[in-house]
Amino acid sequence: MIENISDIEILALQCRSENSKLYIEEAIRCYRAGAYRASIVSTWIAVVFDLVDKIRELSVNGDAAATTIHTRFESYLAQIDAGNEQGIKSALEFERTILKTCRDSFQLFDQHQFTDLDRLRDDRHRCAHPSFQRMGQPYQPSPEQARLHLRNAVHHVLALPPIQGKAALTTLRTLITSQYFPLDAEKAAVQLRASPLGRPTPSLLRGFIDMLIFDFVTEGRDLFGKKQVCAALAATFAIFPGEVEPRVTQQLGKVIIEVPDQQLPFAITLLTHVIWAWDGLSMQARDKVNHFTQHSAAPDVIPCLHGLHRIPSLQTAIEARICQFSADELAAAIVSGAELLTRPRALEILSEVKSWNQANDVMTRIILPLFDVMTKDDLTRIIQMPRLTGADLIGAHAFSTFIKKVAASDHFETRELCLLLEENGAGYLTAFAQPPEATPPPLPQDQANTAQI
């Protein structure tokens, strides 16, 4: 979000906890009053308190490192309560190193965010310690400095949950491996927005994308081949298109080139869910995908047909490959969702059947599943096959079933269909083309009584 000068209060609304909101509101009030030194000092205080709260929350959730650090901090507070000066020195040292602790032990922010927060800490010292200045001149921060520190404090710390880095990736991995994670990209986006990916650091977003891509194609990983990964990758692009597109293109291209042959179908499957990455792939990666399309085993390429066909430069190769499919392979392609692509080859296979058994099999597994995507010309061609190609359809039980579906559709008028059947040796099926006899309307009551008498 880009804040205007007039809506700096929005920063407070983005804070995750009520305590953080109170601390940062004090800093904002100082900023509004022109007390920029006080604003920077209050901003640093808000950051420290929030980081301590995050360590405490991680400790409650069972993080061993957080428990150790939180226990040590509590011991410093106990020493201070007892009047032990060593507790004060230890607490000050804890505050001095808290940024490094949270970066190195918990990955709560990356190096760039650490640099921003470290500048806040340095400016806080210049604002709060007169002994840091010469000639008795107090440090005078600019309004822009105070405002930048406010923004960085909220966006890097106060608005984020206490999980980033490895802990966040672990949480996201658990979310996606669940059998209840949606397979629909829109629903997956809802889940991800409510996860650590709702407000991720750049490093977390990059790590998440890498985890999805590399684990999906690596045998033995818990995300290997899981459909949830495809939905998660598409959803992440929908949420962060500008950041996701270059990373996915880079890493997917690397995977396509380097992955072993037995895992290549998984890399191609990912590509079918992010076809926008195609234009950014290297020529080497594209050539490998093209070769896969033309020469890989049918069971490997069939699940990818529909997705790959959406890439214009692959359409001709996909259609040529389908023309080589056997009846069994074509049936599998239909089940995979490539109905429209398989229609020409389905009609060709049906035109060559030589027995009733073969006709029943092809009709049942290939033609009838495609009925809803067939045109009137397709249906006409099928009915004409016994006469034009010698296909042994006449007398096959599945052919009768097919004619019933044709009659029930709105493609033909009754007379037109009956004539077509008679011209092509299927006149015995014209009864199926006739509409059911209409039920006579009820007689008026007086006529009904007369009829009864």
MIZADO-910841 format. One record per residue (C-alpha): residue number from 1; residue in three letters; x, y, z. Coordinates in steps of 0.5 Angstrom, whole numbers, plus 2048, in hexadecimal, padded with zeros to 3 digits. Example, Ala and Ser with C-alpha at 12.3 -4.5 7.8 and 13.67 -1.06 7.14 Angstrom:
! residues 2
     n   res    px    py    pz
     1   ALA   819   7F7   810
     2   SER   81B   7FE   80E
This chain:
! residues 453
     n   res    px    py    pz
     1   MET   800   800   800
     2   ILE   802   807   7FE
     3   GLU   801   80C   804
     4   ASN   7FF   813   803
     5   ILE   802   819   808
     6   SER   7FB   81A   80A
     7   ASP   7F9   812   80C
     8   ILE   7FF   810   810
     9   GLU   7FA   80E   815
    10   ILE   7F9   808   811
    11   LEU   800   805   813
    12   ALA   7FD   804   81A
    13   LEU   7F7   800   817
    14   GLN   7FC   7FB   814
    15   CYS   7FF   7F9   81B
    16   ARG   7FD   7F2   81C
    17   SER   7FD   7F3   824
    18   GLU   7F9   7F8   828
    19   ASN   7FF   7F9   82C
    20   SER   803   7FB   826
    21   LYS   7FE   7FF   824
    22   LEU   7FE   803   82A
    23   TYR   806   804   82A
    24   ILE   806   806   822
    25   GLU   800   80B   824
    26   GLU   804   80F   829
    27   ALA   80A   80F   823
    28   ILE   805   812   81E
    29   ARG   802   817   823
    30   CYS   809   819   824
    31   TYR   80A   81A   81D
    32   ARG   804   81E   81C
    33   ALA   806   823   821
    34   GLY   80D   824   81E
    35   ALA   811   820   823
    36   TYR   815   81C   81E
    37   ARG   81A   819   824
    38   ALA   815   817   828
    39   SER   811   814   822
    40   ILE   817   810   821
    41   VAL   819   80E   828
    42   SER   811   80B   829
    43   THR   812   808   822
    44   TRP   818   804   824
    45   ILE   814   802   82B
    46   ALA   80E   7FF   827
    47   VAL   813   7FB   823
    48   VAL   817   7F8   829
    49   PHE   810   7F7   82D
    50   ASP   80D   7F3   827
    51   LEU   813   7EF   826
    52   VAL   813   7ED   82D
    53   ASP   80C   7EB   82C
    54   LYS   80D   7E7   826
    55   ILE   813   7E3   82A
    56   ARG   80E   7E2   830
    57   GLU   809   7DF   82B
    58   LEU   80E   7DB   827
    59   SER   810   7D8   82E
    60   VAL   808   7D7   830
    61   ASN   808   7D3   829
    62   GLY   80D   7CE   82B
    63   ASP   813   7D1   827
    64   ALA   81A   7CF   82B
    65   ALA   81E   7D5   829
    66   ALA   819   7DA   82B
    67   THR   818   7D7   832
    68   THR   81F   7D7   833
    69   ILE   81F   7DE   831
    70   HIS   819   7E0   835
    71   THR   81B   7DD   83B
    72   ARG   822   7E0   83B
    73   PHE   81E   7E7   83A
    74   GLU   819   7E6   840
    75   SER   81F   7E4   844
    76   TYR   822   7EB   843
    77   LEU   81B   7EE   845
    78   ALA   81C   7EA   84B
    79   GLN   823   7ED   84D
    80   ILE   820   7F4   84C
    81   ASP   81A   7F3   850
    82   ALA   81F   7F1   856
    83   GLY   824   7F7   855
    84   ASN   829   7F3   851
    85   GLU   82D   7F8   84D
    86   GLN   82F   7F2   848
    87   GLY   828   7F1   846
    88   ILE   828   7F8   843
    89   LYS   82E   7F7   840
    90   SER   82C   7F0   83D
    91   ALA   825   7F3   83B
    92   LEU   829   7F9   837
    93   GLU   82D   7F4   834
    94   PHE   827   7F0   832
    95   GLU   824   7F6   82F
    96   ARG   82A   7F8   82B
    97   THR   82A   7F1   828
    98   ILE   823   7F0   827
    99   LEU   823   7F1   81F
   100   LYS   828   7EC   81E
   101   THR   825   7E7   823
   102   CYS   81E   7E7   81F
   103   ARG   822   7E7   818
   104   ASP   827   7E1   819
   105   SER   822   7DD   81E
   106   PHE   81B   7DE   81B
   107   GLN   81C   7E1   814
   108   LEU   817   7E6   816
   109   PHE   81A   7EB   811
   110   ASP   81F   7EB   80B
   111   GLN   825   7EE   80B
   112   HIS   822   7F4   807
   113   GLN   81D   7F5   80C
   114   PHE   822   7F4   812
   115   THR   826   7FA   80F
   116   ASP   820   7FF   80F
   117   LEU   81F   7FD   816
   118   ASP   826   7FD   818
   119   ARG   826   805   815
   120   LEU   820   806   81A
   121   ARG   824   803   820
   122   ASP   82A   808   81E
   123   ASP   825   80E   81D
   124   ARG   822   80C   824
   125   HIS   829   80D   827
   126   ARG   82A   813   824
   127   CYS   824   816   826
   128   ALA   824   813   82D
   129   HIS   82B   814   82F
   130   PRO   82E   81B   830
   131   SER   835   819   831
   132   PHE   835   816   82A
   133   GLN   835   81E   827
   134   ARG   83A   823   827
   135   MET   83A   82A   829
   136   GLY   833   829   82D
   137   GLN   82F   829   826
   138   PRO   82A   824   827
   139   TYR   829   81F   821
   140   GLN   823   822   81C
   141   PRO   820   81C   818
   142   SER   81C   81E   812
   143   PRO   814   81D   812
   144   GLU   816   818   80C
   145   GLN   81A   814   811
   146   ALA   815   814   816
   147   ARG   810   812   811
   148   LEU   814   80C   80E
   149   HIS   816   809   814
   150   LEU   80F   809   816
   151   ARG   80D   806   810
   152   ASN   813   801   810
   153   ALA   811   7FF   817
   154   VAL   80A   7FD   815
   155   HIS   80B   7FA   80F
   156   HIS   811   7F6   811
   157   VAL   80F   7F4   818
   158   LEU   809   7F6   81B
   159   ALA   804   7F4   816
   160   LEU   807   7ED   815
   161   PRO   805   7E7   819
   162   PRO   80B   7E4   81D
   163   ILE   80D   7DF   817
   164   GLN   812   7E0   811
   165   GLY   817   7DC   80E
   166   LYS   818   7D5   810
   167   ALA   812   7D5   815
   168   ALA   80D   7D8   810
   169   LEU   80F   7D3   80A
   170   THR   80E   7CD   80F
   171   THR   807   7D0   810
   172   LEU   806   7D1   809
   173   ARG   808   7CA   807
   174   THR   803   7C7   80D
   175   LEU   7FE   7CB   80A
   176   ILE   7FF   7C9   803
   177   THR   800   7C2   804
   178   SER   7F9   7C1   808
   179   GLN   7F4   7BD   804
   180   TYR   7EF   7C3   805
   181   PHE   7F3   7C8   801
   182   PRO   7EF   7CB   7FB
   183   LEU   7F1   7C8   7F4
   184   ASP   7ED   7CF   7F2
   185   ALA   7F2   7D4   7F1
   186   GLU   7ED   7DA   7F3
   187   LYS   7EC   7D6   7FA
   188   ALA   7F3   7D4   7FB
   189   ALA   7F4   7DC   7FA
   190   VAL   7EF   7DD   800
   191   GLN   7F3   7D8   804
   192   LEU   7FA   7DB   803
   193   ARG   7F8   7E2   804
   194   ALA   7F6   7DF   80B
   195   SER   7FD   7DC   80C
   196   PRO   804   7DF   80D
   197   LEU   804   7E0   806
   198   GLY   7FF   7E6   807
   199   ARG   804   7EB   808
   200   PRO   80A   7E7   806
   201   THR   812   7EA   806
   202   PRO   815   7EA   7FF
   203   SER   819   7E4   801
   204   LEU   813   7E0   804
   205   LEU   810   7E1   7FE
   206   ARG   816   7DE   7FA
   207   GLY   817   7D9   7FE
   208   PHE   810   7D7   7FE
   209   ILE   810   7D7   7F6
   210   ASP   816   7D3   7F6
   211   MET   813   7CE   7FB
   212   LEU   80D   7CC   7F7
   213   ILE   811   7CC   7F0
   214   PHE   817   7C7   7F3
   215   ASP   813   7C3   7F7
   216   PHE   80D   7C2   7F2
   217   VAL   812   7BE   7EE
   218   THR   817   7BB   7F3
   219   GLU   815   7B4   7F5
   220   GLY   815   7B3   7FC
   221   ARG   813   7BA   7FE
   222   ASP   80C   7BA   801
   223   LEU   80A   7BF   7FC
   224   PHE   80C   7BA   7F6
   225   GLY   806   7BA   7F1
   226   LYS   801   7BD   7F5
   227   LYS   7FB   7C1   7F2
   228   GLN   7FB   7C6   7F7
   229   VAL   802   7C9   7F5
   230   CYS   7FF   7CB   7EE
   231   ALA   7F9   7CE   7F1
   232   ALA   7FE   7D2   7F6
   233   LEU   803   7D4   7F1
   234   ALA   7FD   7D7   7ED
   235   ALA   7FA   7DA   7F3
   236   THR   800   7DD   7F5
   237   PHE   801   7E0   7EE
   238   ALA   7FA   7E3   7EF
   239   ILE   7FC   7E7   7F5
   240   PHE   803   7E9   7F3
   241   PRO   804   7E9   7EC
   242   GLY   809   7EE   7EB
   243   GLU   80E   7EA   7F0
   244   VAL   80C   7E3   7EE
   245   GLU   80C   7E3   7E7
   246   PRO   814   7E4   7E6
   247   ARG   815   7DF   7EC
   248   VAL   811   7DA   7E9
   249   THR   814   7DB   7E2
   250   GLN   81B   7DA   7E4
   251   GLN   81A   7D4   7E9
   252   LEU   815   7D0   7E4
   253   GLY   81A   7D1   7DE
   254   LYS   820   7CF   7E3
   255   VAL   81B   7C9   7E5
   256   ILE   819   7C7   7DE
   257   ILE   820   7C7   7DB
   258   GLU   824   7C3   7E1
   259   VAL   81E   7BE   7E4
   260   PRO   81F   7B7   7E2
   261   ASP   81B   7B4   7DD
   262   GLN   816   7B0   7E1
   263   GLN   815   7B7   7E5
   264   LEU   814   7BB   7DF
   265   PRO   80C   7BA   7DE
   266   PHE   80B   7BD   7E5
   267   ALA   80F   7C3   7E3
   268   ILE   80B   7C3   7DD
   269   THR   805   7C3   7E1
   270   LEU   807   7C9   7E5
   271   LEU   808   7CD   7DE
   272   THR   801   7CB   7DC
   273   HIS   7FE   7CF   7E2
   274   VAL   803   7D5   7E1
   275   ILE   803   7D5   7DA
   276   TRP   804   7DD   7DA
   277   ALA   80B   7DB   7DC
   278   TRP   80C   7D8   7D5
   279   ASP   80E   7DE   7D1
   280   GLY   814   7DF   7D7
   281   LEU   817   7D8   7D6
   282   SER   81E   7D7   7D3
   283   MET   81E   7D4   7CC
   284   GLN   821   7CE   7CF
   285   ALA   81B   7CD   7D3
   286   ARG   816   7CE   7CE
   287   ASP   819   7C9   7C9
   288   LYS   819   7C4   7CF
   289   VAL   812   7C5   7D0
   290   ASN   810   7C4   7C9
   291   HIS   814   7BE   7C8
   292   PHE   810   7BB   7CE
   293   THR   80A   7BD   7CB
   294   GLN   80C   7B9   7C4
   295   HIS   810   7B3   7C7
   296   SER   80E   7B2   7CE
   297   ALA   80A   7AC   7D0
   298   ALA   802   7AD   7D0
   299   PRO   801   7AC   7D7
   300   ASP   806   7B1   7D9
   301   VAL   803   7B6   7D3
   302   ILE   7FC   7B5   7D4
   303   PRO   7FB   7B9   7DB
   304   CYS   7FE   7BF   7D8
   305   LEU   7FB   7BF   7D1
   306   HIS   7F5   7C4   7D3
   307   GLY   7FA   7C9   7D6
   308   LEU   800   7C9   7D1
   309   HIS   7FA   7CA   7CC
   310   ARG   7F9   7D1   7CF
   311   ILE   800   7D3   7CC
   312   PRO   7FF   7D5   7C5
   313   SER   806   7D3   7C3
   314   LEU   805   7CC   7C5
   315   GLN   7FE   7CB   7C2
   316   THR   800   7C8   7BC
   317   ALA   804   7C3   7BF
   318   ILE   7FF   7C1   7C4
   319   GLU   7FA   7C0   7BF
   320   ALA   7FF   7BB   7BB
   321   ARG   800   7B7   7C1
   322   ILE   7F9   7B6   7C2
   323   CYS   7F8   7B3   7BB
   324   GLN   7FD   7AE   7BD
   325   PHE   7F9   7AB   7C3
   326   SER   7F6   7A4   7C3
   327   ALA   7EF   7A3   7C6
   328   ASP   7F1   7A2   7CD
   329   GLU   7F6   7A8   7CD
   330   LEU   7F0   7AD   7CA
   331   ALA   7EB   7AA   7D0
   332   ALA   7F0   7AC   7D5
   333   ALA   7F1   7B3   7D2
   334   ILE   7EA   7B4   7D2
   335   VAL   7EA   7B2   7D9
   336   SER   7EF   7B7   7DA
   337   GLY   7EB   7BD   7D8
   338   ALA   7ED   7BE   7D1
   339   GLU   7E7   7BC   7CE
   340   LEU   7E7   7C2   7C8
   341   LEU   7EE   7C0   7C6
   342   THR   7EC   7B8   7C5
   343   ARG   7E6   7B9   7C1
   344   PRO   7E9   7B9   7BA
   345   ARG   7ED   7B2   7BC
   346   ALA   7E7   7AF   7BF
   347   LEU   7E3   7B0   7B9
   348   GLU   7E8   7AD   7B5
   349   ILE   7E9   7A7   7BA
   350   LEU   7E1   7A6   7B9
   351   SER   7E2   7A6   7B2
   352   GLU   7E6   7A0   7B2
   353   VAL   7E3   79B   7B6
   354   LYS   7E2   794   7B3
   355   SER   7DD   790   7B8
   356   TRP   7D7   792   7BD
   357   ASN   7DC   790   7C3
   358   GLN   7E1   796   7C1
   359   ALA   7DB   79A   7BF
   360   ASN   7D8   79A   7C6
   361   ASP   7DF   79B   7C9
   362   VAL   7E1   7A1   7C5
   363   MET   7DA   7A4   7C6
   364   THR   7D9   7A3   7CD
   365   ARG   7E0   7A5   7CF
   366   ILE   7E2   7AB   7CA
   367   ILE   7DC   7AD   7C6
   368   LEU   7D6   7AD   7CC
   369   PRO   7DB   7B1   7D0
   370   LEU   7DC   7B6   7CB
   371   PHE   7D5   7B7   7C9
   372   ASP   7D4   7BE   7CC
   373   VAL   7D9   7C1   7C9
   374   MET   7D7   7BE   7C2
   375   THR   7D4   7C2   7BC
   376   LYS   7CF   7C1   7B8
   377   ASP   7D4   7BF   7B2
   378   ASP   7D7   7BA   7B7
   379   LEU   7D1   7B7   7B8
   380   THR   7CF   7B6   7B1
   381   ARG   7D6   7B4   7AF
   382   ILE   7D5   7AE   7B4
   383   ILE   7CE   7AC   7B2
   384   GLN   7D1   7AC   7AB
   385   MET   7D7   7A8   7AC
   386   PRO   7D4   7A1   7AB
   387   ARG   7D3   7A3   7A4
   388   LEU   7D9   7A7   7A3
   389   THR   7DE   7A4   7A6
   390   GLY   7DC   79D   7A8
   391   ALA   7DC   79E   7AF
   392   ASP   7D8   798   7B2
   393   LEU   7D3   79C   7B6
   394   ILE   7CC   799   7B4
   395   GLY   7CA   794   7B9
   396   ALA   7CF   796   7BF
   397   HIS   7CB   798   7C5
   398   ALA   7CF   79E   7C7
   399   PHE   7CD   7A1   7C0
   400   SER   7C6   7A0   7C2
   401   THR   7C8   7A4   7C8
   402   PHE   7CB   7A9   7C4
   403   ILE   7C5   7AA   7C0
   404   LYS   7C0   7AB   7C6
   405   LYS   7C5   7B1   7C8
   406   VAL   7C5   7B4   7C1
   407   ALA   7BD   7B4   7C1
   408   ALA   7BD   7B7   7C8
   409   SER   7C1   7BD   7C6
   410   ASP   7BF   7C3   7C2
   411   HIS   7C4   7C2   7BC
   412   PHE   7BF   7BE   7B8
   413   GLU   7B8   7BF   7B6
   414   THR   7B4   7B8   7B6
   415   ARG   7B3   7B8   7AF
   416   GLU   7BA   7BA   7AD
   417   LEU   7BD   7B4   7B2
   418   CYS   7B9   7AF   7B0
   419   LEU   7BA   7B0   7A8
   420   LEU   7C2   7B0   7AA
   421   LEU   7C1   7AA   7AE
   422   GLU   7BE   7A6   7A8
   423   GLU   7C3   7A9   7A3
   424   ASN   7C8   7A6   7A7
   425   GLY   7C6   79F   7A8
   426   ALA   7C3   7A0   7AF
   427   GLY   7BC   7A1   7AE
   428   TYR   7BA   79C   7B3
   429   LEU   7BC   7A1   7B8
   430   THR   7B7   7A6   7B6
   431   ALA   7B2   7A5   7BB
   432   PHE   7B7   7A8   7C0
   433   ALA   7B7   7AE   7BC
   434   GLN   7AF   7AF   7BD
   435   PRO   7AD   7B3   7C3
   436   PRO   7A9   7B0   7C8
   437   GLU   7A2   7AF   7C7
   438   ALA   79E   7B5   7CA
   439   THR   799   7B4   7CF
   440   PRO   792   7B6   7CD
   441   PRO   790   7BC   7D1
   442   PRO   78B   7BB   7D6
   443   LEU   783   7BB   7D4
   444   PRO   77F   7C1   7D7
   445   GLN   77B   7BE   7DD
   446   ASP   774   7BD   7D9
   447   GLN   777   7B9   7D3
   448   ALA   77B   7B5   7D8
   449   ASN   775   7B3   7DC
   450   THR   771   7B2   7D5
   451   ALA   777   7AD   7D3
   452   GLN   776   7AA   7DA
   453   ILE   76F   7A8   7D8
